[in-house]
């Protein structure tokens, strides 16, 4: 017989750290078990013993909750290197990113968010206006440092960052995340010229 999780009491408008931790733990577990397509606020609420209204108040849709989980996992797994050149920084960061996409539950289901964004306005808005600015802040630092070192003009930061993102998304969407891809170093060098 399945036991129901203990119901967590609300503490009003503030987030209860205990409830937030339970929701995130349930979300991580559900993502690992069922992927993005099987991920739902209702199931997270049931597993966490939290009310759906509470979760929806904190994260208005499953894309927003996924973004919170993904961001925390990615930041913990991928430090921003400072090797002294953009090429070396990007090579290390890209290898770690691809490893995260292959091995971490949130990383493995990242494609689901991109897929949902193609048919859902709310998922597209979350991807474009929340996920992208938050997730690109760390890699942007590598490009800013490179421009400050004189590797290229500061006006090129956004363009180079977008090219790097496109390169990575091509690889994740076509399931080409082999860390040993022989051309990775060559392509990163090309991007850094």
PyMOL commands that set and color helices and strands:
alter all, ss='L'
color gray80, all
select helices_A, chain A and resi 17-34+41-48+52-58+62-77+86-103+105-108+110-117+121-148+154-173+184-192
alter helices_A, ss='H'
color red, helices_A
deselect
rebuild
show_as cartoon
